[in-house]
């Protein structure tokens, strides 16, 4: 079938002229992203549904009412037990003794004794009760029958019918039969409804006592727990702190101390107020009485935070709603948002929430990082969540060493350039060589053209205390661990801290239970971002965050191990900290292993493919003295410059960077020093031969011994 082509545009040029030719370059469209498997999408839908607020509210409701019934039963059982035993009197007696009130304790002991005596009399009376009950029953039945017969006689006389004598007895029998019939009808329903009414009664008891955990209670009860924070409550709490100057100043104030307080502001799941202290009262006096202040405010110690703002003689109190800090925060945006990307230079990692409930995001741009805390408090998860976010920037490279070796970082296989996993000394050697390789890369970048922007290289070591405590030494007697000037891991970290950020080579470390031995002072002070989970002592808090942060109110040592897992105190200019404060408390998002795998899969899709090195390959062990002898050969003397060239040809990796100083160091140590001949420095074959013979002889003697 032919087609007619009609040209709708007039050609102004003569037909004889040659038209210009435009070359088009066809750019193929980028390959579509790999489709997300159905099971992954289904899992995410299920996870979203499970973690939705409506689902959580429904779950809290079910748990709350179930525990009302269960704990109501416990309450009724306890009340019944205490009514039948002297347990109540014994409990009150112990409480009085603990309070030092021995008169009240003696009174409760006497009451308990009277209860036991009365119970004993009742039990003794039970021995005679069956006979008395039988006699009473017989007398009662006989009296009743006699009465009914007498009534029947009267009715018969009145009606002149002898049959009426048994009419009352018959009526009673019919009444009893009716009752039995009613019981037969009601019994099936009672069997079903009876337990339900019993459970309802137990629920009512538990509901009245609010017998459920704080996180399962309704919002109005949960947020309303404890006394509301009012100006009078705050002033009274400050007055009763036990600071004489504070108490006297409040008594002398005409407004009863209200002028000390700024406005009480709602701040997240609590309230915040600034307190201007009277003359003679220092801020650290209030900080040192945090527990007493919290109890005066009807709160637990972990629900009150005291920080020092810029204003002089001022403390800032943040008081949580009762029980609010025991509730988990929502999932990380990294898990819920599949489209999220990262920007190393301009972005901020979504890390969690601060105490006010605002999002806490951390800038990682040119900042060395240190996270520490006690074991099993969430350090690895907190550190990993930052690495997961940064992995979504495809320009970022990772060198990773996990000295715990339980698979917490396994999802970075195929994403990190190097991934060493294991707790042994051999793994420490591998990690040390990895960090030293990063130092070489840093030096290479520093020697490059000024102003060159290099891609970020993150050197991450988790459980770094294992490296600092490693007792091994290399062949040159240099220790891998420790904090001396020749300690290999310590010096490699120090070099990166000193110059790495200028060329985007950054050191991230996670460590636990810090001491001067497993976290040297120079290393911890070289980190720009320092964060700490729960710690044991204030001295450890100062190691983790520095004196300035602790003096400003940072107190990771007051976090509750186990209960405040994942809660960090952060000191960094990379996170928004309220003006005048030196630190901020962050409740981090929890990303489990499945979520971490999903994120790293997205990060791998952004890259062309990374081959992860899991073992640092060491070069062949060389014998420098023997190699020098081999390149000298049969010549009696060889110029040192020629020896260096021949060594480089022999093994470029081992000797390519050697200078005359390196050559002289080896020869001097062996007793085969270079010397001048005809005005140039040479290496003598005879001296080399003698040095090798002496060394071999010493080795044989040592073996014989």
C-alpha positions in Angstrom: 0.0 0.0 0.0 1.6 3.3 -1.1 1.5 6.4 1.0 1.6 10.0 -0.2 3.7 12.4 1.7 2.5 16.0 1.7 5.0 18.7 2.7 3.1 21.4 4.5 6.1 23.7 4.8 7.3 25.8 1.9 11.0 25.4 1.1 12.3 28.9 0.5 15.7 27.6 -0.8 16.2 26.5 -4.3 16.1 22.8 -4.9 19.6 22.8 -6.2 21.2 23.9 -2.9 22.2 21.3 -0.5 20.2 21.4 2.8 22.1 21.5 6.1 22.3 18.2 8.0 21.7 18.1 11.8 23.1 15.2 13.6 21.0 13.9 16.5 22.5 11.9 19.3 20.0 9.5 20.7 20.5 9.3 24.5 19.0 6.1 25.8 16.7 6.4 28.7 18.1 5.2 32.0 17.2 1.7 32.9 14.1 1.6 35.0 14.5 0.9 38.7 14.2 -2.7 39.7 10.6 -3.4 40.8 10.0 -3.9 44.5 9.0 -7.5 45.2 5.4 -8.2 46.1 6.4 -9.7 49.5 8.3 -6.5 50.4 5.4 -4.3 49.5 3.0 -6.5 51.3 5.3 -6.5 54.4 5.5 -2.7 54.4 1.7 -2.4 54.1 1.3 -4.8 57.0 3.9 -3.0 59.0 2.2 0.4 58.3 -1.1 -1.0 59.4 0.3 -2.5 62.5 2.2 0.6 63.5 -0.7 3.0 62.7 -1.9 5.2 65.5 -5.4 3.8 65.3 -4.0 0.3 65.6 -1.8 1.3 68.6 -4.8 3.0 70.3 -6.9 -0.2 69.7 -4.1 -2.4 71.1 -3.8 -0.1 74.2 -7.6 -0.4 74.7 -7.6 -4.1 74.5 -4.5 -4.5 76.8 -5.9 -1.9 79.3 -9.3 -3.6 79.8 -7.8 -7.0 79.9 -5.4 -5.9 82.6 -8.3 -4.2 84.4 -10.0 -7.6 84.7 -6.8 -9.5 85.5 -5.5 -7.1 88.1 -9.0 -6.6 89.5 -9.0 -10.3 90.3 -5.6 -9.9 92.0 -6.9 -7.0 94.0 -10.0 -9.0 95.1 -7.9 -12.0 95.9 -5.5 -9.8 98.0 -8.4 -8.3 99.8 -9.9 -11.7 100.5 -6.6 -13.0 101.7 -6.0 -10.0 104.0 -9.5 -10.4 105.4 -8.9 -14.0 106.3 -5.3 -13.7 107.5 -3.3 -11.3 109.6 -1.3 -10.2 106.5 -2.7 -6.6 106.7 -1.6 -6.2 110.3 1.9 -7.6 109.5 2.3 -5.2 106.6 1.3 -2.2 108.6 3.6 -3.3 111.4 6.6 -3.6 109.0 5.8 -0.1 107.5 5.7 1.4 111.0 9.0 -0.2 112.0 10.6 1.0 108.7 9.5 4.5 109.6 10.9 4.2 113.1 7.5 4.5 114.8 7.7 1.7 117.3 4.6 2.6 119.2 2.4 2.3 116.1 4.2 -0.9 115.3 3.4 -2.3 118.7 -0.3 -1.3 118.3 -0.5 -3.1 115.0 1.1 -6.2 116.5 -1.5 -6.2 119.3 -4.3 -5.9 116.7 -2.9 -8.8 114.8 -2.7 -10.9 117.9 -6.4 -10.1 118.7 -7.3 -11.1 115.2 -5.5 -14.4 115.6 -7.3 -15.1 118.9 -10.7 -14.3 117.4 -10.0 -16.5 114.4 -8.9 -19.3 116.7 -12.2 -19.1 118.6 -14.2 -19.2 115.4 -12.4 -22.3 114.3 -12.9 -24.0 117.6 -16.6 -23.2 117.4 -16.8 -24.9 114.0 -16.1 -28.2 115.8 -19.5 -28.0 117.5 -21.3 -26.4 114.6 -22.5 -29.6 112.8 -24.3 -30.9 115.9 -25.8 -27.6 116.7 -26.9 -27.1 113.0 -28.5 -30.6 112.9 -30.4 -29.9 116.2 -31.5 -26.5 115.0 -32.6 -28.0 111.6 -34.6 -30.7 113.3 -36.3 -28.3 115.7 -37.0 -25.9 112.9 -38.5 -28.6 110.6 -40.6 -30.0 113.5 -41.8 -26.6 114.5 -42.6 -25.7 111.0 -44.6 -28.9 110.3 -46.4 -28.5 113.6 -47.3 -24.9 112.8 -48.6 -25.9 109.3 -50.7 -28.7 110.8 -52.2 -26.3 113.4 -53.0 -23.9 110.6 -54.6 -26.7 108.6 -56.7 -27.7 111.6 -58.0 -24.2 112.0 -58.8 -24.0 108.3 -60.7 -27.4 108.5 -62.7 -26.3 111.4 -63.6 -23.1 109.6 -64.5 -24.9 106.3 -65.9 -28.0 107.9 -63.7 -30.0 105.5 -61.1 -32.4 107.0 -59.0 -32.2 103.8 -57.9 -28.6 104.6 -55.7 -30.0 107.4 -53.0 -30.7 104.8 -53.7 -27.7 102.6 -50.8 -25.5 104.2 -48.3 -28.4 103.8 -49.4 -28.9 100.2 -49.0 -25.2 99.5 -45.5 -25.2 100.9 -44.6 -28.3 98.8 -46.0 -26.6 95.7 -44.0 -23.4 96.5 -40.8 -25.5 96.8 -41.6 -27.2 93.5 -42.1 -23.8 91.8 -38.8 -22.6 93.1 -37.1 -25.8 91.8 -38.7 -25.2 88.4 -37.5 -21.6 88.4 -34.0 -22.7 89.3 -34.1 -25.3 86.4 -35.0 -22.5 84.0 -32.5 -20.0 85.3 -29.5 -22.4 85.7 -28.4 -22.5 82.0 -28.4 -18.7 81.8 -26.7 -18.4 85.2 -23.9 -20.7 84.0 -23.2 -18.3 81.2 -24.0 -15.0 82.7 -22.6 -15.7 86.2 -18.9 -15.7 85.1 -19.6 -12.7 82.9 -21.0 -10.7 85.8 -18.0 -11.9 87.9 -15.6 -10.7 85.3 -17.5 -7.4 85.1 -17.2 -7.0 88.8 -13.5 -7.7 88.6 -13.1 -5.2 85.7 -15.0 -2.6 87.8 -12.5 -3.1 90.7 -9.5 -2.8 88.3 -10.9 0.2 86.5 -11.5 2.0 89.7 -7.9 1.4 90.8 -6.5 2.2 87.3 -4.7 -1.2 87.5 -2.9 -1.1 84.2 0.5 0.2 83.0 0.8 3.9 82.3 1.3 3.5 78.5 -2.0 1.6 78.3 -4.1 4.1 80.1 -6.3 6.6 78.3 -4.7 9.9 77.1 -6.6 12.0 79.6 -5.5 9.8 82.5 -1.9 9.2 81.2 -1.2 12.9 80.5 -3.0 13.9 83.7 -1.0 11.7 86.0 0.7 13.4 88.8 0.0 17.0 90.0 -0.3 19.6 87.2 2.7 21.9 87.0 1.5 25.3 88.2 3.5 28.3 89.5 2.6 27.5 93.1 3.7 23.9 92.7 7.0 24.9 91.2 7.7 27.5 93.9 6.8 25.1 96.7 9.1 22.4 95.2 12.0 24.9 95.0 11.3 26.2 98.6 11.5 22.6 99.9 14.8 21.7 98.2 16.7 22.2 101.4 18.6 25.3 100.3 18.4 27.9 103.2 19.0 30.9 101.0 16.3 29.8 98.6 13.8 29.2 101.4 14.4 32.5 103.1 14.3 34.5 99.8 10.9 32.9 98.9 9.5 33.7 102.4 10.6 37.4 102.0 9.1 37.8 98.5 5.8 39.7 98.6 4.4 37.6 95.8 5.5 34.3 97.5 8.2 33.6 94.9 6.1 34.0 91.7 8.5 36.6 90.4 11.2 33.9 90.1 9.3 32.1 87.4 9.0 32.8 83.7 5.9 31.6 81.8 5.2 27.9 82.0 5.1 26.7 78.4 3.9 23.4 76.9 7.0 21.6 75.4 6.3 18.3 73.8 5.1 15.7 76.3 5.8 18.1 79.2 6.2 21.7 80.3 9.1 24.1 80.4 9.8 27.0 82.8 12.8 29.3 83.4 13.6 30.0 87.1 15.6 33.0 88.0 17.4 32.1 91.3 17.6 34.6 94.2 20.9 36.0 95.3 23.0 33.5 97.2 21.7 30.5 95.3 23.9 28.9 92.6 22.7 26.9 89.6 24.7 23.8 90.6 23.0 23.7 94.0 19.7 23.1 92.2 21.2 20.7 89.7 22.6 18.6 92.5 19.1 18.2 94.0 17.4 16.9 90.9 15.9 13.9 92.5 14.5 15.9 95.4 13.1 18.5 93.0 11.5 15.8 90.9 9.8 14.2 93.9 8.6 17.6 95.1 6.9 17.9 91.7 5.4 14.4 92.1 7.6 13.1 89.3 10.3 10.5 88.9 13.9 11.7 88.6 14.1 10.8 84.9 11.1 12.9 84.2 12.7 16.2 85.2 15.6 17.8 83.3 17.6 20.8 84.5 19.7 22.8 82.0 21.5 26.1 82.2 20.4 28.8 79.6 22.4 31.9 78.8 20.7 34.1 81.3 22.7 34.5 84.5 21.4 32.8 87.7 18.8 30.9 85.7 17.9 27.3 85.4 15.5 25.8 82.9 13.2 23.1 84.1 11.6 20.6 81.7 9.0 18.5 83.5 7.5 15.5 81.6 3.9 14.4 81.9 3.8 11.5 84.3 4.7 8.3 82.4 5.1 10.0 79.0 8.8 9.1 78.6 8.0 5.4 79.0 6.1 5.4 75.7 8.0 4.6 72.5 8.3 7.1 69.7 7.2 6.5 66.1 9.1 4.7 63.4 12.0 6.3 61.5 11.2 8.2 58.3 13.9 6.1 56.7 11.6 3.1 57.1 8.2 4.8 56.3 9.4 6.9 53.3 10.7 4.8 50.4 11.6 8.0 48.4 13.9 9.6 51.0 17.4 10.4 49.9 20.4 11.9 51.6 22.7 14.8 51.1 26.0 14.6 52.9 26.8 18.3 52.6 23.4 20.0 53.1 21.1 17.4 54.6 20.4 16.2 58.1 19.9 12.7 59.3 16.5 12.0 60.9 17.7 10.6 64.2 14.7 10.8 66.5 12.8 13.3 68.7 13.9 15.6 71.5 12.0 15.9 74.8 9.8 18.6 73.3 8.5 16.1 70.7 10.2 17.9 67.8 12.2 16.0 65.2 15.9 15.8 66.0 18.0 15.8 62.9 21.8 15.7 62.8 24.2 17.2 60.3 27.1 14.9 59.5 29.1 17.2 57.2 32.8 17.2 58.1 32.1 16.1 61.6 33.9 13.2 63.4 31.5 11.2 65.6 31.7 9.4 68.9 28.9 7.4 70.5 29.4 5.7 73.8 27.3 4.2 76.7 26.9 1.1 78.7 26.4 -2.3 77.0 23.1 -3.2 75.4 21.6 0.4 75.5 21.2 0.9 71.7 24.6 2.3 70.7 25.0 0.2 67.6 21.4 0.9 66.4 21.9 4.7 67.0 25.2 4.7 65.1 23.8 2.4 62.3 20.8 4.7 61.7 23.1 7.6 60.8 25.1 5.3 58.5 21.8 4.1 56.9 20.7 7.6 56.1 24.1 8.6 54.7 24.2 5.5 52.5 21.3 7.0 50.5 23.9 9.5 49.2 25.6 7.5 46.5 28.8 9.6 46.6 29.6 8.4 50.1 32.1 5.6 50.6 32.4 3.4 53.8 35.2 1.6 55.5 33.7 -0.4 58.3 35.0 -2.4 61.2 32.6 -4.2 63.6 34.6 -5.6 66.5 31.6 -7.3 68.0 31.0 -9.5 65.0 27.4 -10.6 65.5 26.1 -9.4 62.2 24.8 -5.9 63.2 26.5 -4.4 60.1 26.1 -7.4 57.7 23.6 -5.5 55.5 26.5 -3.2 54.4 28.1 -6.1 52.6 28.0 -4.9 48.9 27.7 -1.3 50.0 30.9 -0.6 52.0 34.3 -0.8 50.4 35.6 -2.7 53.4 33.7 -4.6 56.1 35.6 -6.4 58.8 33.5 -8.3 61.3 34.8 -10.1 64.4 36.1 -9.7 67.9 39.5 -11.4 67.8 42.9 -9.8 67.9 43.3 -10.8 64.2 40.2 -8.6 63.4 41.8 -5.8 65.4 44.9 -6.0 63.2 42.6 -6.0 60.1 40.7 -2.9 61.3 43.9 -1.1 62.2 45.3 -1.7 58.8 42.0 -0.5 57.3 42.2 2.8 59.3 45.9 3.2 58.3 44.8 2.8 54.7 42.3 5.6 55.2 45.2 7.7 56.5 47.1 7.0 53.3 44.0 8.0 51.3 43.8 11.2 53.4 47.4 12.0 52.7 46.9 11.4 49.0 44.0 13.9 49.0 46.0 16.4 50.9 48.7 16.3 48.3 46.2 16.9 45.6 45.3 20.2 44.0 44.1 22.9 46.5 40.3 23.4 46.5 39.5 20.0 45.1 36.2 18.6 46.5 36.7 14.9 47.4 33.8 12.4 48.0 33.2 11.7 51.6 34.9 8.6 53.1 33.4 7.4 56.4 35.8 5.3 58.5 33.5 3.5 61.0 34.6 1.3 63.9 32.0 -0.1 66.2 33.2 -1.5 69.6 36.4 0.5 69.3 37.3 -0.2 72.9 38.4 -3.7 71.6 41.0 -2.0 69.4 42.3 0.3 72.1 42.7 -2.7 74.5 44.4 -5.0 72.1 47.7 -6.3 73.6 49.4 -7.4 70.3 52.5 -5.9 68.8 53.7 -6.0 65.2 57.1 -7.2 64.0 58.6 -3.7 64.8 57.4 -4.0 68.4 54.7 -1.3 67.8 51.5 -2.1 69.8 48.2 -2.1 68.0 46.3 -1.0 71.0 47.0 1.5 73.8 47.4 5.3 73.6 51.2 5.8 73.3 52.9 7.7 70.5 53.7 4.4 68.7 50.3 2.8 69.1 49.1 2.0 65.6 45.3 2.3 66.0 45.5 5.3 68.3 47.9 7.2 66.0 45.8 6.4 62.9 42.7 7.8 64.5 44.5 10.8 65.7 45.8 11.6 62.2 42.3 11.4 60.8 41.0 13.6 63.6 43.7 16.2 62.9 43.4 16.6 59.1 40.7 14.3 57.8 37.8 16.7 57.8 39.5 19.0 55.4 39.4 16.4 52.7 36.1 14.7 53.8 37.8 11.7 55.5 35.8 11.2 58.7 36.2 9.0 61.7 33.1 7.5 63.4 33.5 5.4 66.5 31.2 3.5 68.8 32.4 2.3 72.2 31.0 1.2 75.5 31.7 1.8 79.2 34.4 4.5 78.6 37.5 4.7 80.6 40.9 6.4 80.1 42.3 3.0 79.0 39.6 2.0 76.4 38.9 5.5 75.2 41.9 7.8 75.4 41.4 11.5 76.1 42.9 12.8 72.8 40.6 10.5 70.8 37.4 11.4 72.5 38.1 15.1 72.4 38.8 14.9 68.7 35.2 14.1 67.9 33.0 17.0 66.8 29.7 15.2 67.6 29.7 13.4 70.9 26.7 11.4 72.1 26.2 9.2 75.1 23.5 6.7 76.2 23.1 5.6 79.8 26.3 5.6 81.8 27.2 4.6 85.3 29.0 7.6 86.8 29.4 11.4 86.3 33.1 10.9 85.6 32.1 8.7 82.6 29.7 11.3 81.5 32.5 13.8 81.4 34.6 11.4 79.4 31.8 10.9 76.9 30.6 14.5 76.5 33.2 16.8 78.0 33.1 19.0 81.1 31.3 21.9 79.4 28.3 19.7 78.5 28.1 18.1 82.0 28.5 21.4 83.7 25.7 22.7 81.5 23.3 20.0 82.7 24.1 17.0 80.5 23.6 13.9 82.7 23.7 10.6 80.8 24.6 9.0 84.1 21.1 9.7 85.3 19.4 7.8 82.4 18.0 4.5 83.5 19.9 1.5 82.0 17.5 -0.8 80.2 14.5 1.5 80.6 15.9 4.5 78.6 17.4 2.3 75.9 18.0 4.4 72.8 17.9 7.8 74.6 21.0 9.8 73.9 22.5 13.0 75.3 24.1 14.8 72.4 26.8 17.6 72.4 27.3 18.8 68.8 27.0 21.9 66.7 25.4 19.7 64.1 22.0 19.5 65.9 19.6 22.2 66.9 20.2 22.8 70.6 18.2 25.5 72.5 20.1 28.7 72.9 22.4 28.7 75.9 22.4 25.0 76.4 25.4 22.7 75.8 23.6 19.5 75.0 20.2 18.0 74.0 18.5 14.8 74.9 17.3 12.7 71.9 15.1 9.7 71.9 16.3 7.9 68.8 14.2 5.9 66.3 14.6 2.2 66.4 15.4 0.6 63.0 15.4 -3.2 63.2 17.6 -5.5 61.0 14.8 -6.1 58.5 14.3 -2.3 58.1 18.0 -1.8 57.8 18.3 -4.4 55.0 15.5 -2.7 53.1 17.3 0.7 53.4 20.6 -0.7 52.3 18.9 -2.4 49.3 17.7 1.0 48.2 21.2 2.4 48.8 22.8 -0.4 46.7 20.3 0.4 43.9 21.7 3.9 43.7 25.2 2.6 43.0 26.7 0.7 40.1 27.8 -2.1 42.4 30.4 -2.2 45.2 32.7 -5.2 45.8 33.2 -5.3 49.6 36.6 -6.3 50.9 36.1 -8.5 54.0 39.7 -9.3 54.6 42.7 -6.9 54.4 45.1 -8.7 52.1 48.6 -8.4 53.3 51.5 -8.5 50.9 54.1 -11.3 50.8 56.4 -11.1 53.8 59.7 -9.8 52.6 63.2 -10.1 54.0 64.7 -6.7 53.2 68.3 -7.7 54.0 68.1 -10.8 51.8 66.4 -8.8 49.0 69.3 -6.2 49.1 71.8 -9.0 48.9 70.0 -10.5 45.9 69.9 -7.3 43.9 73.6 -6.6 44.7 74.4 -10.1 43.3 78.1 -10.9 42.5 79.2 -7.2 42.3 81.6 -6.3 45.1 80.0 -2.8 45.5 76.8 -1.3 44.1 75.8 2.4 44.4 72.9 2.9 46.8 70.9 4.7 44.1 71.1 1.6 41.9 70.2 -0.7 44.8 67.0 1.3 45.4 66.1 1.1 41.7 66.7 -2.7 41.7 64.7 -3.2 44.8 61.7 -1.3 43.2 62.0 -3.5 40.2 62.1 -6.6 42.5 58.9 -5.6 44.4 57.2 -2.3 43.7 54.7 -2.6 46.5 57.3 -3.3 49.1 60.2 -1.0 48.0 58.7 1.4 45.5 58.5 4.2 48.1 61.9 3.5 49.7 64.4 6.3 50.1 68.1 6.3 51.1 67.0 6.6 54.7 65.0 3.4 54.6 67.9 1.6 53.0 70.4 2.9 55.5 68.0 2.0 58.4 67.9 -1.7 57.4 71.7 -1.9 56.7 72.7 -0.1 59.9 70.5 -2.5 61.9 72.2 -5.5 60.3 75.8 -4.1 60.6 76.2 -3.6 56.9 76.3 0.2 56.8 76.7 1.9 53.4 80.0 3.6 52.9 81.7 6.0 50.4 83.8 4.7 47.6 85.2 7.0 44.9 83.0 9.8 46.4 79.7 8.0 46.1 77.7 5.9 48.7 77.8 2.2 47.9 76.6 -1.1 49.4 79.3 -3.7 50.0 78.6 -7.3 49.1 81.1 -8.6 51.7 79.4 -6.6 54.5 76.0 -8.0 53.4 77.3 -11.6 53.4 78.8 -11.2 56.9 75.6 -9.6 58.2 73.5 -12.5 56.8 75.9 -15.1 58.2 75.8 -13.4 61.7 72.0 -13.2 61.6 71.6 -16.8 60.6 74.0 -17.9 63.3 72.1 -16.0 65.9 68.9 -17.6 64.7 70.3 -21.1 64.9 71.6 -20.4 68.4 68.2 -19.2 69.6 66.5 -22.2 68.1 69.0 -24.5 69.9 68.3 -22.8 73.2 
